[in-house]
Amino acid sequence: MSSVAPPPLKTSATLMEGFRRQTVKTRGAEIQVAIAGEGPPLLLIHGNPLTLVSWHKVAPSLAQGFTVIAMDLRGYGDSSKPDGQPDHSAYTFRAMGEDAFDVMDHFGFEKFAVAGHDRGARVGFRMALDQPQRVTHLAALDIVPTHTVLTNVTMGWGLESYHWFFMAQKAPFPERLIGADLDYYIHYKLNKKGVGLEIFTPEAMAEYVRCTTHEQIHAVCEDYRATVTLDLKMDKADFGKRRITCPVLVLWGSNSHCGRHFNPVQAWGEWADHLQGCAIPTGHYPAEHRPDLVYQAFWSFFHDDPVVLPEPGGDA
């Protein structure tokens, strides 16, 4: 154990303060990244419907001890939106993971830690299975593995996560309906019950609105079409045969659809050999809702220290 105490959490109204932006060309896309800091490499991968700025409350603090690289997934934010192909293969978690490996190759990192939220955690899951020799640690925010989700669908989860099956419908059905009022859609999507929009800074919200374009919505739909077809097929083939060998940390919101409808530790235990996890008093967007807890947990986990967080309370 390193027992490296985390520096105080930095606070700033500037999105990704201290990070430089650049575009990295990968084998299948052009990926927008933000990079800062020195030390062991740490890749941050956002979820839907967000961008790399979803890490803005924790990334500058993490950069005090790590070389932090945050990326916009292909199809999201300022990354390119390649054609999904008839089978949607351009938007599998494997394809997105290949972008991530290419990004880290570009910066000269053979081995690195990964933290992902939502879709980004699913990309990290696939990366850790496909190239275990490269992923040293995996932290997942507010998901259970895709195989668990799609083989244990309940009414409660389905009502909260309607978009999985709506966005997976054949094009252009969901694109046309969502595209009728993009501003309404993004505000509705981010407004989780019992949490609200107050957890997002005006600057971050403006960025999510800016990036919610017709082109991005189509890419996100391709992402979900790939999930219920090719991604599920990969996971079914791997289930019970391949395991994640690096240390895994899973954090989930006590007031999120993940926490309400699944047992995350049990679900991840079907895939991970070295696992720790706990609920924290947040909704589905922990890094923006309680950056203090996420930062504390990440700092400890990526320094190989025990993760000790307060019990979930009523402030979610």
C-alpha positions as CSV (number, residue, x, y, z in Angstrom):
1,M,0.0,0.0,0.0
2,S,1.2,3.5,-0.8
3,S,-0.9,5.5,1.7
4,V,-0.6,8.6,-0.4
5,A,-3.1,11.2,1.0
6,P,-5.1,13.0,-1.7
7,P,-4.5,16.7,-2.1
8,P,-7.6,18.9,-1.5
9,L,-10.2,18.7,-4.1
10,K,-9.8,21.6,-6.6
11,T,-12.9,23.7,-7.4
12,S,-13.2,25.9,-10.5
13,A,-15.9,27.2,-12.7
14,T,-13.7,26.6,-15.7
15,L,-14.3,23.3,-17.4
16,M,-11.3,21.0,-17.3
17,E,-9.0,23.7,-16.0
18,G,-5.3,23.1,-16.7
19,F,-6.0,20.6,-19.5
20,R,-4.8,21.0,-23.0
21,R,-7.1,19.8,-25.8
22,Q,-6.1,17.9,-29.0
23,T,-7.4,15.5,-31.5
24,V,-5.9,12.0,-31.9
25,K,-6.5,10.1,-35.0
26,T,-7.2,6.4,-34.3
27,R,-7.7,3.4,-36.6
28,G,-11.4,4.3,-37.0
29,A,-12.1,7.9,-35.7
30,E,-10.7,11.2,-34.7
31,I,-10.9,11.4,-30.9
32,Q,-11.0,14.6,-28.9
33,V,-8.9,14.4,-25.7
34,A,-7.9,16.6,-22.8
35,I,-4.7,15.9,-21.0
36,A,-2.9,17.2,-17.9
37,G,-0.8,16.2,-15.0
38,E,2.2,14.0,-14.3
39,G,2.5,10.5,-12.9
40,P,0.9,7.1,-13.7
41,P,-1.5,7.3,-16.7
42,L,-5.2,7.4,-16.0
43,L,-7.8,7.3,-18.8
44,L,-11.3,8.8,-18.1
45,I,-14.2,7.7,-20.3
46,H,-17.6,9.4,-20.0
47,G,-21.1,8.1,-20.6
48,N,-24.2,9.0,-22.4
49,P,-25.4,11.7,-23.0
50,L,-22.2,13.4,-21.8
51,T,-18.7,14.3,-23.0
52,L,-15.3,14.4,-21.4
53,V,-16.2,17.5,-19.5
54,S,-18.3,15.3,-17.2
55,W,-15.0,14.8,-15.3
56,H,-14.4,18.5,-14.8
57,K,-15.0,18.4,-11.1
58,V,-12.5,15.6,-10.4
59,A,-10.0,15.6,-13.3
60,P,-7.9,18.6,-12.2
61,S,-7.5,17.2,-8.7
62,L,-6.6,13.7,-10.1
63,A,-4.0,15.4,-12.3
64,Q,-2.1,16.3,-9.1
65,G,-1.0,12.7,-8.9
66,F,-1.7,11.2,-12.3
67,T,-1.3,11.9,-16.0
68,V,-5.0,12.2,-16.7
69,I,-6.4,11.8,-20.2
70,A,-10.1,12.3,-20.7
71,M,-11.6,11.4,-24.1
72,D,-14.8,12.0,-26.0
73,L,-16.0,8.6,-27.2
74,R,-16.5,8.3,-31.0
75,G,-19.9,9.6,-31.8
76,Y,-19.9,11.9,-28.8
77,G,-18.8,15.5,-28.1
78,D,-16.1,16.8,-30.4
79,S,-14.9,13.4,-31.6
80,S,-15.8,12.3,-35.1
81,K,-19.0,10.4,-35.9
82,P,-18.1,7.6,-38.3
83,D,-20.7,5.6,-40.1
84,G,-22.0,2.8,-38.0
85,Q,-22.0,0.2,-40.8
86,P,-25.0,-2.0,-41.5
87,D,-24.2,-4.2,-38.5
88,H,-23.5,-1.2,-36.2
89,S,-20.0,-2.6,-35.6
90,A,-18.4,0.8,-35.6
91,Y,-20.1,1.5,-32.3
92,T,-19.4,-1.6,-30.3
93,F,-17.6,-1.2,-27.0
94,R,-14.7,-3.1,-28.6
95,A,-14.5,-0.4,-31.4
96,M,-14.6,2.3,-28.8
97,G,-12.0,0.5,-26.7
98,E,-9.7,0.3,-29.7
99,D,-9.9,4.1,-30.0
100,A,-8.9,4.3,-26.3
101,F,-5.9,2.0,-26.8
102,D,-4.9,4.0,-29.8
103,V,-5.1,7.2,-27.8
104,M,-3.0,5.8,-25.1
105,D,-0.5,4.5,-27.7
106,H,-0.3,8.0,-29.1
107,F,0.8,9.4,-25.7
108,G,3.3,6.5,-25.2
109,F,1.4,4.6,-22.5
110,E,1.5,0.8,-22.8
111,K,-0.2,0.2,-19.5
112,F,-2.7,2.4,-17.8
113,A,-5.7,2.6,-15.4
114,V,-9.2,3.2,-16.7
115,A,-12.2,4.9,-15.0
116,G,-15.5,4.9,-16.8
117,H,-19.0,6.1,-16.2
118,D,-22.1,4.6,-17.8
119,R,-21.1,3.8,-21.4
120,G,-17.5,4.6,-20.7
121,A,-17.5,1.9,-18.0
122,R,-18.8,-0.6,-20.5
123,V,-15.9,0.4,-22.8
124,G,-13.5,-0.1,-19.9
125,F,-15.1,-3.5,-19.2
126,R,-14.5,-4.7,-22.8
127,M,-10.9,-3.2,-22.8
128,A,-10.0,-5.1,-19.6
129,L,-11.3,-8.4,-21.1
130,D,-9.8,-7.9,-24.6
131,Q,-6.3,-6.7,-23.5
132,P,-5.8,-7.5,-19.9
133,Q,-2.1,-7.0,-20.1
134,R,-2.6,-3.3,-20.7
135,V,-5.3,-2.3,-18.1
136,T,-3.9,-2.1,-14.6
137,H,-7.0,-1.0,-12.8
138,L,-10.7,-0.5,-13.7
139,A,-13.1,1.8,-11.9
140,A,-16.7,1.7,-13.0
141,L,-19.3,4.3,-12.0
142,D,-23.0,3.3,-11.7
143,I,-23.3,0.3,-14.0
144,V,-23.5,-3.4,-13.9
145,P,-22.1,-5.4,-16.8
146,T,-24.2,-5.4,-20.0
147,H,-24.8,-9.1,-19.9
148,T,-26.4,-8.8,-16.5
149,V,-28.6,-5.9,-17.6
150,L,-29.9,-7.5,-20.8
151,T,-30.5,-11.0,-19.3
152,N,-32.3,-9.6,-16.2
153,V,-34.7,-7.0,-17.5
154,T,-37.4,-6.0,-15.0
155,M,-40.3,-3.7,-15.3
156,G,-38.8,-1.2,-12.8
157,W,-35.4,-1.0,-14.6
158,G,-37.1,-0.9,-18.0
159,L,-39.2,2.1,-17.1
160,E,-36.2,4.0,-15.8
161,S,-34.0,2.9,-18.7
162,Y,-36.4,3.1,-21.6
163,H,-33.8,4.6,-23.8
164,W,-31.9,1.3,-24.2
165,F,-34.6,-0.2,-26.3
166,F,-36.0,3.0,-27.8
167,M,-32.6,4.2,-29.2
168,A,-31.9,0.6,-30.4
169,Q,-34.9,0.8,-32.8
170,K,-34.2,0.8,-36.5
171,A,-33.1,4.1,-38.0
172,P,-34.4,6.7,-38.4
173,F,-37.3,6.2,-36.0
174,P,-35.7,7.3,-32.7
175,E,-33.5,9.9,-34.4
176,R,-36.5,11.6,-35.9
177,L,-38.5,11.7,-32.6
178,I,-35.6,12.9,-30.5
179,G,-34.5,15.3,-33.2
180,A,-37.9,17.1,-33.0
181,D,-36.7,18.9,-29.9
182,L,-33.1,18.3,-29.0
183,D,-33.1,20.9,-26.1
184,Y,-36.1,19.2,-24.5
185,Y,-34.5,15.8,-24.9
186,I,-31.1,16.6,-23.3
187,H,-32.7,18.3,-20.3
188,Y,-35.2,15.5,-19.8
189,K,-32.5,12.9,-20.1
190,L,-30.2,14.5,-17.5
191,N,-33.0,15.2,-15.0
192,K,-33.0,12.0,-13.0
193,K,-35.7,11.5,-10.4
194,G,-34.9,12.6,-6.9
195,V,-31.8,14.4,-8.1
196,G,-32.6,17.1,-10.6
197,L,-30.4,19.3,-12.8
198,E,-28.9,21.3,-10.0
199,I,-25.9,19.0,-9.9
200,F,-24.7,20.2,-13.2
201,T,-22.9,23.5,-13.5
202,P,-24.2,26.0,-16.0
203,E,-21.0,25.6,-18.0
204,A,-21.3,21.8,-18.2
205,M,-24.9,21.9,-19.1
206,A,-24.2,24.4,-21.9
207,E,-21.6,22.0,-23.2
208,Y,-24.0,19.0,-23.2
209,V,-26.6,21.1,-25.0
210,R,-24.0,22.2,-27.5
211,C,-23.0,18.7,-28.3
212,T,-26.6,17.3,-28.6
213,T,-26.8,17.5,-32.3
214,H,-28.6,15.4,-34.9
215,E,-25.3,13.8,-35.8
216,Q,-24.6,12.9,-32.2
217,I,-28.0,11.5,-31.6
218,H,-27.7,9.1,-34.6
219,A,-24.3,8.0,-33.3
220,V,-25.7,7.4,-29.8
221,C,-28.5,5.3,-31.4
222,E,-25.9,3.3,-33.2
223,D,-24.1,2.8,-29.9
224,Y,-27.3,1.3,-28.4
225,R,-28.0,-0.8,-31.5
226,A,-24.6,-2.3,-31.2
227,T,-25.2,-3.0,-27.5
228,V,-28.3,-5.2,-28.0
229,T,-26.7,-7.1,-30.9
230,L,-22.9,-7.4,-31.2
231,D,-21.9,-6.4,-27.7
232,L,-24.4,-8.8,-26.1
233,K,-23.1,-11.5,-28.4
234,M,-19.5,-10.9,-27.3
235,D,-20.5,-10.9,-23.6
236,K,-22.5,-14.1,-24.0
237,A,-19.5,-15.8,-25.6
238,D,-17.2,-14.6,-22.8
239,F,-19.5,-15.2,-19.9
240,G,-18.0,-18.0,-17.7
241,K,-15.0,-18.2,-19.9
242,R,-13.0,-15.0,-19.5
243,R,-12.6,-12.8,-16.4
244,I,-11.2,-9.4,-15.7
245,T,-7.9,-9.9,-13.9
246,C,-7.0,-6.4,-12.8
247,P,-8.4,-4.8,-9.6
248,V,-11.9,-3.5,-10.1
249,L,-13.7,-0.8,-8.2
250,V,-17.4,-0.3,-8.7
251,L,-19.3,2.7,-7.2
252,W,-23.0,3.2,-7.7
253,G,-25.5,5.7,-6.6
254,S,-27.8,4.7,-3.8
255,N,-30.4,6.8,-5.6
256,S,-29.8,5.6,-9.1
257,H,-31.5,3.0,-11.4
258,C,-28.4,0.9,-11.0
259,G,-28.6,0.9,-7.2
260,R,-32.4,0.4,-7.2
261,H,-32.6,-2.6,-9.5
262,F,-29.3,-4.5,-9.2
263,N,-26.8,-5.9,-6.8
264,P,-23.7,-4.4,-8.4
265,V,-21.1,-6.3,-6.3
266,Q,-22.8,-9.6,-7.1
267,A,-23.1,-8.7,-10.8
268,W,-19.5,-7.7,-11.2
269,G,-18.4,-10.7,-9.1
270,E,-19.4,-12.9,-12.1
271,W,-16.6,-11.2,-14.1
272,A,-13.9,-9.8,-11.8
273,D,-11.4,-11.6,-9.6
274,H,-10.3,-8.7,-7.5
275,L,-13.3,-6.6,-6.7
276,Q,-14.4,-3.9,-4.2
277,G,-17.4,-1.7,-4.4
278,C,-20.0,0.3,-2.5
279,A,-22.9,2.6,-2.9
280,I,-22.5,6.3,-2.5
281,P,-25.2,9.0,-1.9
282,T,-25.6,10.1,-5.5
283,G,-27.8,9.5,-8.5
284,H,-26.6,8.3,-11.9
285,Y,-24.0,11.1,-12.3
286,P,-21.6,10.6,-9.3
287,A,-18.7,12.6,-10.6
288,E,-20.8,15.7,-10.9
289,H,-23.1,15.0,-8.0
290,R,-20.5,14.1,-5.3
291,P,-17.0,14.8,-6.8
292,D,-15.6,14.7,-3.3
293,L,-16.4,11.1,-2.8
294,V,-15.5,10.0,-6.3
295,Y,-12.1,11.8,-6.1
296,Q,-11.4,10.3,-2.7
297,A,-12.3,6.8,-3.9
298,F,-10.3,7.1,-7.2
299,W,-7.2,8.5,-5.5
300,S,-7.1,5.6,-3.0
301,F,-8.0,2.9,-5.6
302,F,-5.5,3.9,-8.2
303,H,-2.8,4.2,-5.5
304,D,-3.7,0.6,-4.4
305,D,-4.9,1.8,-1.0
306,P,-8.2,0.6,0.6
307,V,-11.2,2.6,-0.5
308,V,-13.1,3.7,2.6
309,L,-16.1,5.9,2.1
310,P,-19.0,7.0,4.3
311,E,-22.2,5.0,4.4
312,P,-24.8,6.2,2.0
313,G,-27.0,8.9,3.6
314,G,-30.1,10.8,2.7
315,D,-28.5,13.6,0.6
316,A,-28.7,11.9,-2.8
